[in-house]
Amino acid sequence: MADPTLHEWAGGDAAFRRLIDAFYDRVEADDLLGPLFPGGVSEPHRAHVTTWWIEVFGGAAGYTEQRGGYETMLAHHRDLGLTSDQRFRFASLMSLAADDAGLPSDPEFRAAFVGYVEWGTRLALANSQPGAELVEHAPVPRWGWGVAPPYQP
């Protein structure tokens, strides 16, 4: 029996939409990240980011098929000049949003989830710096369980 994808384990598309909405609700109220979204986080932005996370965690490849994949995500972060404090706040709020959204709390899922958040935010930070040497073309990552597959008694 194959392990479920992280997408399946989390509860599918609806779970990731709850996550992204919970996250951006926190971002809009945050003094460090809120200014990155003057006027709030739009519905199209929330939908696009949800599509990215669904694909990354093993769901449908909608971001690649509908939005242009990695290159599009890279373009959204290019030259933003994100700070280390903003990266850390993003990761912290995303972890809290996972609780808000009712994502699974088992340590195996959360380790994989936080692993992606840390990896992705560190890439976004590096890629956002003016003059950064960027990897221009890459596939959308497909995140898995890593070293700890789901515990199934």
QUIFEN-V949708 format. One record per residue. RES is the residue in one letter. SS is DSSP state (helix for helix, strand for strand, loop for the rest). PSI is psi in degrees with one decimal (999 if undefined). BURIAL is 1 if it has 24 or more other ideal C-beta (glycine too) atoms within 12 Angstrom, else 0. Layout:
# QUIFEN-V949708
res->[RES	RES]
ss->[SS	SS]
psi->[PSI	PSI]
burial->[BURIAL	BURIAL]
This chain:
# QUIFEN-V949708
res->[M	A	D	P	T	L	H	E	W	A	G	G	D	A	A	F	R	R	L	I	D	A	F	Y	D	R	V	E	A	D	D	L	L	G	P	L	F	P	G	G	V	S	E	P	H	R	A	H	V	T	T	W	W	I	E	V	F	G	G	A	A	G	Y	T	E	Q	R	G	G	Y	E	T	M	L	A	H	H	R	D	L	G	L	T	S	D	Q	R	F	R	F	A	S	L	M	S	L	A	A	D	D	A	G	L	P	S	D	P	E	F	R	A	A	F	V	G	Y	V	E	W	G	T	R	L	A	L	A	N	S	Q	P	G	A	E	L	V	E	H	A	P	V	P	R	W	G	W	G	V	A	P	P	Y	Q	P]
ss->[loop	loop	loop	loop	loop	helix	helix	helix	helix	helix	loop	loop	helix	helix	helix	helix	helix	helix	helix	helix	helix	helix	helix	helix	helix	helix	helix	helix	loop	loop	loop	loop	loop	helix	helix	helix	helix	loop	loop	loop	loop	loop	helix	helix	helix	helix	helix	helix	helix	helix	helix	helix	helix	helix	helix	helix	loop	loop	loop	loop	loop	helix	helix	helix	helix	helix	helix	loop	loop	helix	helix	helix	helix	helix	helix	helix	helix	loop	loop	loop	loop	loop	loop	helix	helix	helix	helix	helix	helix	helix	helix	helix	helix	helix	helix	helix	helix	helix	helix	helix	loop	loop	loop	loop	loop	loop	helix	helix	helix	helix	helix	helix	helix	helix	helix	helix	helix	helix	helix	helix	helix	helix	helix	helix	helix	helix	helix	loop	loop	loop	loop	loop	loop	loop	loop	loop	loop	loop	loop	loop	loop	loop	loop	loop	loop	loop	loop	loop	loop	loop	loop	loop	loop]
psi->[125.3	147.7	144.9	156.2	162.3	-34.4	-48.1	-46.3	-36.2	-22.8	13.6	-165.7	-43.5	-36.7	-39.9	-31.9	-41.8	-42.5	-51.0	-39.6	-44.5	-40.8	-52.6	-26.2	-41.1	-41.5	-44.7	-28.8	0.4	134.2	-23.2	-39.5	-28.1	-41.4	-16.4	-14.8	68.3	130.7	-0.6	172.4	119.7	158.3	-44.7	-39.4	-46.3	-43.8	-42.4	-42.9	-37.9	-43.8	-39.3	-51.8	-38.1	-46.1	-45.9	-40.2	13.2	7.0	-160.7	149.3	44.7	-35.5	-40.8	-46.2	-35.2	-26.0	-10.0	1.3	-150.7	-44.1	-37.5	-44.9	-41.8	-44.2	-34.1	-20.5	-13.6	130.3	19.1	-25.3	41.5	151.6	163.4	-37.5	-39.6	-39.3	-46.7	-42.9	-41.8	-50.7	-41.3	-45.5	-33.5	-38.6	-43.0	-39.2	-33.3	-38.3	-47.0	-39.2	-5.1	28.3	156.6	142.0	3.3	146.5	-30.1	-45.6	-47.4	-33.4	-43.7	-42.9	-52.5	-33.5	-44.7	-43.9	-45.8	-47.2	-49.9	-40.7	-32.2	-37.1	-44.6	-42.1	-50.4	-44.1	-18.7	-9.5	132.2	132.9	5.5	143.3	114.7	148.5	106.9	-29.8	125.8	159.4	158.3	132.3	149.4	100.3	141.2	-167.0	-19.7	-133.9	-14.9	94.1	167.7	140.5	122.5	100.9	999]
burial->[0	0	0	1	1	1	1	0	1	1	1	0	1	0	1	1	1	1	1	1	1	1	1	1	0	1	1	1	0	1	0	0	1	0	0	1	0	0	0	0	1	0	0	0	0	1	0	1	1	1	1	1	1	1	1	1	1	1	1	1	0	1	1	1	0	0	1	0	1	1	0	1	1	1	0	0	1	0	0	1	0	1	0	0	0	1	1	0	1	1	1	1	1	1	1	0	1	1	0	0	1	0	1	1	0	0	0	1	1	1	1	1	1	1	1	1	1	1	0	1	1	0	1	1	1	1	1	1	0	0	0	0	0	0	0	0	0	0	0	1	1	1	1	1	1	0	0	0	0	1	0	0	0]
